[in-house]
Amino acid sequence: MSKVKANSVQSIIGIILQNIPSDAAVTKIEYEGPMIAIYTKNPRYLLENNAIISGIVKSIKKRIVVRTDESIRKSEEDARKIIIRTIPKDVGIVGTFFDTALGEVTVEVKKPWILTQVEEGEEEEVVVVEDREGVSSADVGAGSSSSQNIQKQKQIQALLIDLIDSTGWKVRIRKASHIPSESMKQVNYTKKLFANERYRLLRSVGESIFRPRLFEGTEATLMTLGGFSEVGRSCMLLMTRESKILLDCGINPGASDPMNAFPRLDIVGFDLEEIDAVVISHAHLDHTGFLPLLFKHGYRGPVYCTDPTLPLMTLIQMDMIKVAAGEGELPLYTERDIREVIKHTITLPYKTVTDIAPDIKLVFSNAGHILGSATVHLHIGNGDHNIVYTGDLKYGKSQLFDSASWNYPRVETLIIESTYGAKEDIMPSREEVESNFVNSINKVLMEGGKVLIPVPAVGRAQEILMVIDHHMKAGNMVEAPVFIEGMISEASAIHVAHPEYLTRELRQRILEVDDNPFTSEYFTTVEHSSQREEALREGPAIIMATSGMLEGGPVIEYFKSIAREPKNKILFVSYQVNGTLGRRVLDGSRQVSLMSRDGKIEVVDIMAQVEKIEGFSGHSDYNQLMAYVNKLRPKLRRVIVNHGERKKVENLAGSISRIFKIPTAAPMVREAIRLY
Amino acid sequence: MSKVKANSVQSIIGIILQNIPSDAAVTKIEYEGPMIAIYTKNPRYLLENNAIISGIVKSIKKRIVVRTDESIRKSEEDARKIIIRTIPKDVGIVGTFFDTALGEVTVEVKKPWILTQVEEGEEEEVVVVEDREGVSSADVGAGSSSSQNIQKQKQIQALLIDLIDSTGWKVRIRKASHIPSESMKQVNYTKKLFANERYRLLRSVGESIFRPRLFEGTEATLMTLGGFSEVGRSCMLLMTRESKILLDCGINPGASDPMNAFPRLDIVGFDLEEIDAVVISHAHLDHTGFLPLLFKHGYRGPVYCTDPTLPLMTLIQMDMIKVAAGEGELPLYTERDIREVIKHTITLPYKTVTDIAPDIKLVFSNAGHILGSATVHLHIGNGDHNIVYTGDLKYGKSQLFDSASWNYPRVETLIIESTYGAKEDIMPSREEVESNFVNSINKVLMEGGKVLIPVPAVGRAQEILMVIDHHMKAGNMVEAPVFIEGMISEASAIHVAHPEYLTRELRQRILEVDDNPFTSEYFTTVEHSSQREEALREGPAIIMATSGMLEGGPVIEYFKSIAREPKNKILFVSYQVNGTLGRRVLDGSRQVSLMSRDGKIEVVDIMAQVEKIEGFSGHSDYNQLMAYVNKLRPKLRRVIVNHGERKKVENLAGSISRIFKIPTAAPMVREAIRLY
């Protein structure tokens, strides 16, 4: 095995060719975004002898993926027939999706456990090695490693190799959701429709990433474009001598003035095409809402996010168009722009070192906030500097997710959120929270009232659903119909399709027992206006609807009706951004004016009870934020606090600086900070 | 007089037309850079009735200049004849320069005092009024206002009106230097050659300045591009919602790596054409050296500086080309680029409020550092924010200049230099400095040695010349020939041509007595190699040569010879930037290697004495810097310390923050600071 340092395309291809026997029947070697794709007419050989590929990966320190040569791929029709014939009937194939750009087929099945314990989403041939700078340790697959499991793994591996051999397509098995996800369909449809363009895009992204470096020294500057000393429009630009990376790209749902609603890209002055990559921490609107506008204005580079983040942000971005239409406004962007986002997005699993620029390596890790939410670890140069951006962070276990990762080999600069950064922002224990929640609801239901829970579709909604289902089944909560607006059920479906991003318990329930916690006899998904009427008819009920901050969406219609009755309750369970209707209601407004579709003003007197249950938040409380900073090793050189109202940011920055003696900045938007 | 607020071209022109009688024979009204030019066929009328123009100025709050209509301008030949005929012979006309873009002729004369006491450089029709935001108070002319003087003023005014009437050209009288200035000739020649282009440029600059504002609110961000926590490459970008202004544009003479030598414009990302204006505080290379490169790379906007700064920076920029050629290197830019700088430069007098962008007004005031050096006062929006950038600051009187101005109506943000910002940077008294200097030189001259004084051509050189002349004449200093390299004499000539920028005493010596302190029987200007040989021949002598930090220039040849003899002395009188040869010699190197023109390395053993006389500096010492900050009223909201080595910056920032309780920043290059 050659130990030559691989810096150029030639040397990379040289090393691969030197190390692959002719039996592998390699037909071409190409960039595929941040990976190197090896095309073969004999995939069985490379998959059965996977030491060959892992040896090359160790040598070139780049991600490699094995692809089948197009000439051996059967037609989709024939391949589908072979797959249906090969996979046992009782596994229950629900659908197949052929990704022609990659030569991959995803098979959605009802009962994957019949095939055996498969760890979904794992790209088995992507061998993650410890980076030479020690950036990331290997963490292949998320399953347990009991000998029984290893046996089962081998079994499924053999099946997949048989299938690749007989169809010429790489086969991935995925658990089918209880209801089909429209967003995932839209993602797949777009990928299929623009397969040729995506294929070209991935090659050209690779060429940019693996180009030789132009400068000798390294340095890094961070420009704050949004979400500093405020919540909303999270966005920052990381500039090195070689690269310009945008971290998050959100909007502020509570602001109307464009100078406050959108990231301040105007102060940067770069053409959008000069930006090398956009890295997205998670799907929420305040982190992804500006992405379609970025493409509308001409950005055509890659977007990196985790696998579930892509359909989730598509759902959220599509909803923004619907909400605008519902209010008779012109949407900021169209479906066409969202399609561009999908075409340019490259999804990455957690804990995988990926080159995203000639001098920057990216590793996503679990942030515990919502499905697919990630902390962003960026390694610059050759061990020169390491940055961790937490995104929205839950350092604490929830029903849905494990606690955020903290085990980074090196961090010099930490950029940490501070939504609950004030000293008094201490959350009650989980038991207390749930008991408060149950009691609060019971009181209303017993009086025959209705509880309206405004929730963001993604994150809190699923957590609340699990809690309600659990406590109703356990007899703690008064039984009542629970009406769930369609977008929430859609988001739940995306959760079920990505069990590897959930806690182990939940993953096992979904993959091994088919005990999907988001379907329950109490739940009714609202899809027609007749169901909406039913929900509002006399009698106790729980209604969950978006948006979570009363900024448009179906929640508004419920709100108008439910707010007028003293026996009803508006129950908030999530953070209310300054300037939103939700925040005003929570802060005690007893009368609000709503603009209806036809421009008429409707005054709503709020007679209903208003309450907020603290503790369901997907954000860390003050103690958790401080504990997280304290946990990072070796000692941080600098902390930058963002994503919080001014006084929260200042308080957290003050605490970190005083208690841990780390220089800590509390910048505003429109500042540039020299990292090193 | 209409009191309508003048916001648009139409309303401005409307107000002017409403208020000018038809007797004025106005033919057109046009932008001329930041001024509005009123063309007339009857200039006598407007000049004799100057209340008309000052009334309009008060109303529209814009600078107005009266121009003669081209149809009444006599040919240059005829006009010259009339001027020669009209001005008394014994005044001694040395030359005339016809600026065809403006219809102005400058008449250089030997003995202006015969005409009477003229305040040079004053544009008598530019009536400076107190701005409605109170930005600047009027300060027309720098002369005394005794009744005798007023009488003399009227006399010269009558002569100038007669001349404009008879020639159709506006006539300005200027004192001719003892030797002609090549740089001033180059400036004039360029202006003449590109008169049509300059005329168009000035109009288009005016259109940009007086365009309507695009945004409602205001804000300002300062990006540090060079000269922060370092000395060299001074440059910063001020961004408002409307405008982008570059303040200074220098290079670092001590750095070789482009990432350290040049302003970090690469982190800004704007096309150079997006920059609205460049404002230059003074002519030194570390504030102007990058200007030709800016034009080389496509900038085509205006450059604002004071009147003497233009020929001085031309001299310095031309010298850089010569120095590079002398060392066999390719220069960074060519004469063509310097010509672009000249074409695009708009000079402004001190204390005159000038619009340079739709939302920014500029006032230059005396900075006391070198000829024409200015503090930069920027007023943003309608009273929203005021910035003072000191440039290089001497808050203390010197032989040449008055102490820096401090009387600004409002300042919220002060950007102050810190070359001598450490607590121990306290300069001795002027008497002590001069006595040290005289003693130090006397010791060497009495032993028959030579004193080599490396000086920057502009600033310290003239100060030292005055001191030497004074003390030799007074009998304190041993009489010896003083050899002055040509570039220094050239700079002295520019001083003599701009007496209004010198102290009153010096101005009077030059304008009223013709006692030019830069010519002396002891002085020999070195123009030929034979004179250089003479300077190095056996026997005591003082040699003054550029560059001041031993970075190339004629000083190097002297250095090689003079350094080898223990009885000689290298006497530094100015700040030595880190990384320069001068700094190394001063820091105690006893052997240095010099690369000769043909690439050979020459080792020079330094046997000569090396000394630095502190106190001639054109910079404020620590006490003066602190006193200056303390002097500004009302209380500053923020101080930003720049232009100093890291520890000086930190010390001064610490002192200001601790003693005056003003938030003070000590940023590095590559930071952005939100001003408001």
Interface residues (C-beta under 8 A of the other chain):
Chain A: F215 G217 E219 T221 M223 M239 R241 M259 I267 V268 G269 F270 D271 E274 M668 V669 R670 E671 A672 I673 R674
Chain B: F215 G217 E219 T221 M223 M239 R241 M259 I267 V268 G269 F270 D271 E274 M668 V669 R670 E671 A672 I673 R674
